[in-house]
């Protein structure tokens, strides 16, 4: 999805705002490292660098915007406290920022939020209230709390101060990689992409800024096509950090004018990217943080280098990480699930495993089903979970099993 470029001057958030935020964040947010990726560079055909915001304080870029927003409150507003709603990254950013500034914070989180994120938010100093099954319900509870108590609601992306804070990532990218030609950044509500675009396009209008959304939560393409913010009927993606059903009004105007393109990536793209970050770059990244890498994997020839991909966060629940890695291995052809019927007799399973061993497939798990009414009296169904070496190896294993007389499902 292409978007026209009208120039940064059209927006109320300026480069001076972002520079002021950068000065304010000195000693609060760290300048995260920029790491080169040989694997992605070879794939794209030009240098690719990873901007590691997953190594930021609280594990994501969110501390930048949250601190700038809360620091800008009046003494009266600070005395009333702040309130936010989030499933993770924004919650932790607000909690730490408020604690550093001596402001009382309350954070509403969904009942099913991962326990490590709840614990971290509390440890950073916030009062956590679990309310609602999804973030939208927690958001309504937070807004009701703000109206009831006078606490200042800290929006995760739809405020100029938030965008100015996130824009400091763009300043750092230009300082760390002045030769950059393309910056790829994930988009949820749009605060990070908008801030980066203002900083970069003001200083270097020749640099291409590309946003990335999960296909199951891609509100920006239809919104850009309509010229206004469009609410999605439903969102579904593992990338909870960019799982937003409607663009923010403030970032939308910036992204419409300054971001060159918004691309979408599939769940398979996301899981493969997360696996690559872990294995090749040694970076623990959450699915939303891996979305720029997913875009590079999906269409490596679409990006002029040098490229900087922003790894926006690393707060991934260990249980989710386990499932995602398994999904990523399957998407990469390194994990194969099979169901095979055998005659229920001694040695039948050993013979099957011998075929797998001969074809260098590593058995991770074996399950027996004997009570299914679809099975004959002398039949057993075996579920196999195999570790393989790629799509060609998966095909070779399947062919070998069929050649040995097994009906493979």
C-alpha positions as a printed Julia matrix, in Angstrom:
409×3 Matrix{Float64}:
   0.0     0.0    0.0
   1.63    3.21  -1.19
   0.99    6.54   0.53
   1.75   10.02  -0.8
   4.47   12.11   0.79
   3.35   15.66   1.65
   6.33   16.59   3.83
   6.89   16.75   7.58
   5.97   20.39   7.9
   2.28   19.5    7.66
   2.25   17.97  11.14
   2.16   19.49  14.61
   4.96   17.18  15.84
   8.3    18.58  14.72
  11.92   17.55  14.64
  12.53   19.99  17.5
   9.93   18.1   19.56
  11.75   14.85  18.93
  15.14   16.4   19.72
  13.69   17.77  22.94
  12.37   14.32  23.79
  15.79   12.83  23.07
  17.4    15.26  25.5
  14.72   14.51  28.1
  15.36   10.77  27.76
  19.09   11.09  28.44
  19.88    8.75  31.3
  16.4     7.2   31.1
  16.23    5.32  27.79
  19.39    3.76  26.48
  20.71    4.12  22.95
  20.1     0.55  21.88
  22.72   -1.2   19.76
  22.68   -1.63  15.99
  23.7    -5.15  14.96
  24.54   -6.28  11.43
  22.95   -9.47  10.08
  25.05  -11.41   7.59
  22.2   -13.81   6.85
  19.67  -11.09   6.05
  22.29   -9.07   4.18
  22.95  -12.04   1.9
  19.22  -12.54   1.39
  18.48   -8.89   0.59
  21.68   -8.37  -1.39
  22.84   -5.35   0.62
  23.7    -4.59   4.26
  20.92   -5.18   6.8
  21.19   -3.85  10.34
  18.95   -4.62  13.32
  18.02   -1.76  15.66
  17.69   -3.7   18.92
  14.91   -1.99  20.88
  14.24   -5.42  22.37
  17.26   -4.58  24.56
  15.71   -1.3   25.73
  14.7    -0.81  29.38
  11.43   -2.7   30.01
  12.16   -4.72  26.87
  10.69   -2.37  24.26
  10.68    1.18  22.86
   7.56    2.07  24.9
   9.52    3.64  27.77
  10.52    6.46  25.4
   7.03    7.77  24.68
   5.62    7.0   28.13
   8.36    8.97  29.9
   8.04   12.0   27.62
   4.26   12.02  28.02
   4.29   11.77  31.82
   7.21   14.2   32.19
   5.14   16.78  30.34
   2.26   16.7   32.84
   1.59   19.65  35.11
   2.17   19.29  38.88
  -1.6    19.02  39.36
  -1.88   16.27  36.77
   1.03   14.37  38.29
  -0.6    14.57  41.69
  -3.74   12.93  40.25
  -1.71    9.98  38.99
  -1.78    8.24  35.62
  -3.68    5.26  34.25
  -3.07    3.05  31.24
  -4.29   -0.16  29.64
  -2.06   -2.72  28.0
  -1.32   -6.41  27.64
   2.39   -5.87  28.18
   4.87   -3.41  26.67
   2.99   -0.14  27.2
   2.07   -1.3   30.71
   5.71   -1.76  31.63
   6.78    1.48  29.96
   4.17    3.51  31.84
   4.92    1.75  35.14
   8.65    2.47  34.98
   8.27    6.01  33.63
   5.79    6.92  36.34
   7.99    5.38  39.02
  11.05    7.32  37.83
   9.03   10.56  37.9
   7.44    9.88  41.28
   3.92    9.58  39.85
   1.35    7.03  41.01
   0.3     4.68  38.2
  -2.57    2.24  37.7
  -2.48   -0.21  34.79
  -5.45   -2.25  33.62
  -4.5    -5.54  31.97
  -6.64   -8.34  30.5
  -7.38  -11.26  32.79
  -5.43  -13.57  30.48
  -2.31  -11.41  30.22
   0.91  -13.44  30.55
   2.01  -13.77  34.16
   5.6   -12.56  33.5
   4.25   -9.3   32.05
   1.88   -8.78  34.98
   4.71   -9.43  37.44
   7.09   -7.08  35.61
   4.51   -4.27  35.52
   4.0    -4.59  39.28
   7.75   -4.68  39.9
   8.15   -1.42  37.97
   5.8     0.18  40.49
   2.29    0.16  39.01
  -0.9    -0.99  40.67
  -2.14   -3.69  38.28
  -5.86   -4.36  37.9
  -6.95   -7.35  35.86
 -10.15   -6.49  34.06
 -11.59   -7.6   30.73
 -10.87  -10.54  28.49
  -9.19   -8.46  25.75
  -7.23   -5.2   25.72
 -10.19   -3.2   24.37
 -12.17   -4.08  27.51
  -9.21   -3.15  29.7
  -8.94    0.12  27.77
 -12.56    1.01  28.54
 -11.97    0.19  32.21
  -8.9     2.46  32.26
 -10.8     5.33  30.66
 -13.64    4.91  33.15
 -11.07    4.99  35.97
  -9.62    8.22  34.55
 -13.06    9.85  34.44
 -13.89    8.65  37.94
 -10.63    9.61  39.68
  -9.15   12.39  37.58
  -6.06   10.31  36.75
  -4.47   11.17  33.41
  -5.01    8.49  30.77
  -1.74    7.66  28.98
  -2.63    6.46  25.51
  -0.24    3.9   23.98
   0.13    5.73  20.65
  -2.43    8.46  19.98
  -0.74   11.53  21.48
   1.93   13.94  20.15
   4.21   13.46  23.2
   4.12    9.68  22.76
   5.02   10.03  19.1
   7.83   12.5   19.87
   9.3    10.06  22.36
   9.14    7.14  19.94
  10.67    9.34  17.24
  13.97    9.33  19.12
  14.49    5.84  17.66
  14.7     7.53  14.24
  17.35   10.0   15.42
  19.46    7.13  16.75
  19.13    5.18  13.51
  20.45    8.12  11.47
  23.34    8.58  13.92
  24.25    4.89  14.03
  23.74    4.14  10.33
  24.04    7.4    8.34
  24.23    5.47   5.07
  20.76    3.92   5.56
  18.45    3.86   2.53
  15.42    1.99   3.94
  14.0     1.75   7.46
  11.48   -1.01   8.18
   9.31   -0.7   11.29
   6.29   -2.54  12.67
   2.95   -0.74  12.94
   0.16   -1.33  15.44
  -1.56    1.92  16.33
   1.27    3.75  14.58
   3.12    5.75  17.25
   6.58    4.32  16.58
   6.33    4.47  12.78
   4.99    8.02  12.89
   7.76    9.25  15.18
  10.48    7.55  13.16
   9.02    8.94   9.92
   8.98   12.54  11.19
  12.57   12.38  12.41
  13.92   10.61   9.34
  11.96   12.41   6.63
  12.82   15.83   8.07
  16.55   15.11   8.11
  16.79   12.63   5.24
  13.8    12.78   2.87
  15.64   10.38   0.55
  15.37    7.52   3.08
  12.47    5.17   2.45
  10.31    4.32   5.5
   8.32    1.09   5.26
   5.71    0.03   7.81
   4.75   -3.59   8.49
   1.49   -4.99   9.85
   0.34   -8.51  10.64
  -2.14   -9.55   7.95
  -4.67  -10.5   10.62
  -4.56   -7.02  12.19
  -3.85   -4.76   9.23
  -5.97   -1.66   9.78
  -3.67    0.73   7.93
  -4.04   -0.51   4.31
  -7.84   -0.03   4.24
  -7.53    3.19   6.23
  -4.98    4.63   3.81
  -7.14    3.57   0.87
 -10.18    5.27   2.42
  -8.27    8.37   3.54
  -9.58    8.0    7.11
  -9.17    5.67  10.08
 -11.08    2.42   9.53
 -12.03    0.06  12.38
 -11.5    -3.63  11.64
 -14.33   -5.97  12.57
 -11.9    -8.48  14.06
  -8.17   -8.89  14.61
  -6.27  -12.15  14.96
  -2.49  -12.46  15.19
   0.18  -13.85  17.48
   1.83  -10.41  17.37
  -0.02   -8.86  20.3
   2.28   -5.81  20.27
   0.78   -4.69  16.94
  -2.67   -6.25  17.4
  -4.64   -3.01  17.0
  -7.97   -2.8   15.21
  -7.95    0.92  14.4
  -5.15    3.41  13.65
  -4.64    6.28  16.03
  -5.88    9.58  14.61
  -2.63   11.44  15.34
  -0.19    8.83  13.95
  -2.47    8.06  10.99
  -2.09   11.58   9.61
   1.69   11.28   9.83
   1.88    7.8    8.35
  -0.47    8.77   5.52
   1.84   11.6    4.53
   5.34   10.38   5.38
   5.52    6.58   5.36
   6.31    5.38   1.85
   4.65    1.98   2.04
   2.77   -0.3    4.44
   3.25   -4.04   3.88
   1.55   -7.02   5.54
   3.07  -10.3    6.7
   1.53  -13.68   7.48
   1.67  -15.65  10.73
   4.12  -18.05   9.05
   6.31  -15.06   8.11
   6.26  -13.85  11.72
   7.13  -17.2   13.25
   9.93  -17.78  10.72
  11.31  -14.31  11.48
  11.24  -14.9   15.22
  13.09  -18.19  14.75
  15.69  -16.49  12.53
  16.25  -13.7   15.08
  16.82  -16.28  17.79
  19.06  -18.62  15.82
  21.02  -16.29  13.55
  21.03  -12.95  15.38
  20.89  -14.36  18.94
  18.09  -11.9   19.72
  15.02  -12.82  21.77
  12.27  -10.9   19.99
   8.49  -10.95  20.35
   6.37  -11.49  17.2
   5.59   -7.77  16.81
   9.29   -6.96  17.13
  10.11   -9.52  14.44
   7.61   -8.08  11.93
  10.21   -6.01  10.0
  12.38   -9.13   9.62
   9.28  -11.02   8.48
   8.81   -8.44   5.72
  12.42   -8.88   4.61
  12.02  -12.66   4.5
   8.75  -12.44   2.58
  10.08  -10.11  -0.15
  13.85   -9.63   0.13
  14.11   -7.96  -3.28
  11.69   -5.17  -2.31
  14.12   -3.23  -0.11
  16.96   -0.96  -1.18
  19.92   -1.22   1.14
  21.45   -0.5    3.48
  18.35   -1.5    5.43
  17.62   -0.98   9.13
  14.96   -3.24  10.63
  13.65   -2.1   14.02
  13.3    -4.96  16.53
  10.74   -3.08  18.6
  10.37   -5.44  21.57
  11.45   -8.64  23.22
   8.77   -9.26  25.85
   7.54  -12.66  24.75
   5.86  -15.08  27.13
   7.98  -18.28  27.41
   4.97  -20.52  26.71
   4.05  -18.49  23.64
   7.69  -18.53  22.54
   7.67  -22.33  22.71
   4.58  -22.52  20.51
   5.87  -19.9   18.09
   9.23  -21.61  17.69
   7.45  -24.86  16.94
   5.27  -23.05  14.41
   8.33  -21.36  12.93
  10.15  -24.67  12.56
   7.12  -26.1   10.77
   6.9   -23.06   8.47
  10.61  -23.47   7.68
  10.16  -27.18   6.89
  12.08  -28.26   9.98
   9.18  -29.8   11.82
   6.85  -32.43  10.39
   3.66  -33.87  11.89
   2.41  -37.19  10.52
  -0.38  -39.64  11.32
   0.09  -43.25  10.2
  -2.05  -46.38  10.69
  -0.26  -49.58  11.62
  -1.24  -53.16  12.28
  -1.3   -53.54  16.05
   1.37  -56.22  16.39
   4.82  -56.46  18.04
   7.55  -54.85  15.96
   5.25  -52.66  13.83
   6.34  -49.42  15.48
  10.01  -50.49  15.44
   9.78  -51.09  11.68
   8.28  -47.64  11.16
  10.99  -46.0   13.24
  13.63  -47.85  11.26
  12.39  -46.19   8.07
  12.54  -42.78   9.76
  16.04  -43.47  11.09
  17.24  -44.54   7.66
  16.03  -41.2    6.29
  17.65  -39.14   9.07
  14.38  -37.85  10.61
  14.64  -37.14  14.32
  11.59  -38.32  16.29
  10.5   -35.77  18.88
   7.27  -37.37  20.04
   5.17  -40.48  19.42
   1.5   -40.88  20.33
  -0.65  -44.03  20.05
  -4.41  -44.01  19.43
  -6.18  -47.35  19.84
  -9.74  -46.4   20.8
 -10.87  -44.34  17.8
 -14.07  -45.91  16.37
 -12.67  -45.35  12.85
  -9.92  -47.88  13.54
 -10.25  -51.58  12.87
  -9.83  -54.14  15.64
  -6.21  -54.81  14.67
  -5.26  -51.22  13.84
  -3.46  -48.51  15.79
  -2.91  -44.93  14.72
   0.47  -43.34  15.43
   1.0   -39.57  15.68
   4.58  -38.61  14.94
   6.32  -35.3   15.55
   9.57  -35.15  13.6
  12.48  -32.73  13.37
  13.55  -32.33   9.75
  16.1   -30.29   7.79
  13.86  -28.32   5.47
  11.04  -28.67   2.93
  13.03  -31.04   0.66
  13.82  -33.32   3.59
  10.13  -33.32   4.63
   9.19  -34.43   1.15
  11.91  -37.11   1.07
  10.74  -38.55   4.42
   7.13  -38.66   3.26
   8.08  -40.34  -0.05
  10.2   -42.93   1.77
   7.33  -43.8    4.12
   4.89  -44.24   1.26
   7.41  -46.33  -0.66
   7.63  -48.59   2.4
   3.86  -49.13   2.21
   2.65  -46.68   4.85
  -0.44  -44.56   4.31
   0.68  -41.11   5.46
  -1.68  -38.4    6.62
